[in-house]
Structures are given as C-alpha cells and as structure tokens.
C-alpha cells in the first residue's frame, strides 16, 4: 500500500512564493515518477511538474520559469517550489506517484493566491 502526504499549501499574495512537499511511504519501487497536479474549481486536473527516478523533469508551460521540482530519493519526498504566484495558480495541488503506469494520489493541499 502506498501513502502520499502533502504539506505546504496555504494563502499567499500574488507575487509570493510557496514550497509544497510530499512524502511517499509504503511499497515504492525504485523506478517511479513523482509529481504535482492541480485542479482549480470547475476545471480538470492538470499536470504542474513531474520528475522521474532517473531525474528527468517535465514542467507545464503555464508555470515554466516560476516552478522548480526536486526530489529527495532517500526520503521518497518530492518538492515543488513555486515563485511569483498568480491568482490563476489558485487550486488544490495533488501529489502523484506513478509506478509502472499505476497512479497514486495524495489528498491534496489548497493553494490560494490573492490579488
């Protein structure tokens, strides 16, 4: 069984920064991808950024230049550093762990950016 626990959401003013973290536990194979998705009210869930166990990174165009994703492999933890936040970044952010194309999800953490 895999568990994902997210930390770091909250309220921030436009232009501010937040760092999200997600710790994975359970039966985690060494080959996997961890990442962050977000879902705004009335919108579909979308990829923000992901990083594979080999270090390959993909960042969505909508946040490119403002977001950094990193991993602590020893702690099975992924981090999302978000800078220059905008009101349109307001969403529930979900941690994702993909093992052999099987996705696992955290419960989500709310990020609210005020203008």
NORQUI-V773519 format. One record per pair of residues at least 24 apart in sequence whose ideal C-beta (glycine too) atoms are under 7 Angstrom apart, sorted by sequence separation. I is the first residue (numbers start at 0). J is the second residue. D is the distance in whole Angstrom. If there is no record, write none. Layout:
[[I | J | D] [I | J | D]]
This chain:
[[1 | 25 | 4] [88 | 112 | 5] [0 | 25 | 5] [1 | 26 | 6] [0 | 26 | 7] [1 | 27 | 6] [86 | 112 | 5] [50 | 77 | 7] [85 | 112 | 6] [84 | 112 | 5] [86 | 114 | 5] [48 | 79 | 6] [47 | 79 | 7] [35 | 68 | 7] [33 | 70 | 6] [33 | 77 | 4] [35 | 79 | 5] [27 | 75 | 6] [44 | 93 | 7] [39 | 89 | 6] [24 | 75 | 7] [39 | 90 | 4] [22 | 74 | 7] [23 | 75 | 4] [38 | 90 | 6] [22 | 75 | 6] [37 | 90 | 4] [38 | 91 | 5] [22 | 76 | 5] [37 | 91 | 7] [21 | 76 | 7] [37 | 92 | 5] [38 | 93 | 7] [20 | 76 | 6] [21 | 77 | 5] [37 | 93 | 7] [35 | 92 | 6] [36 | 93 | 5] [20 | 78 | 5] [35 | 93 | 7] [19 | 78 | 7] [35 | 94 | 6] [36 | 95 | 6] [18 | 78 | 6] [19 | 79 | 4] [35 | 95 | 7] [34 | 95 | 5] [18 | 80 | 5] [33 | 95 | 7] [33 | 96 | 5] [17 | 81 | 5] [16 | 81 | 6] [31 | 96 | 6] [32 | 97 | 4] [16 | 82 | 5] [31 | 97 | 6] [17 | 84 | 7] [31 | 98 | 5] [16 | 84 | 7] [14 | 83 | 6] [15 | 84 | 5] [14 | 84 | 7] [28 | 98 | 5] [13 | 84 | 6] [13 | 85 | 6] [11 | 84 | 6] [13 | 86 | 6] [19 | 92 | 6] [21 | 94 | 3] [23 | 96 | 5] [8 | 92 | 6] [21 | 105 | 6] [5 | 94 | 5] [19 | 108 | 6] [3 | 94 | 5] [3 | 96 | 6] [17 | 110 | 6] [1 | 96 | 6] [13 | 112 | 6] [3 | 103 | 6] [5 | 105 | 5] [8 | 108 | 3] [13 | 113 | 7] [3 | 104 | 7] [4 | 105 | 6] [7 | 108 | 6] [8 | 109 | 5] [9 | 110 | 7] [10 | 111 | 5] [11 | 112 | 6] [12 | 113 | 5] [13 | 114 | 5] [1 | 103 | 5] [3 | 105 | 4] [5 | 107 | 7] [8 | 110 | 5] [5 | 108 | 4] [10 | 113 | 7]]
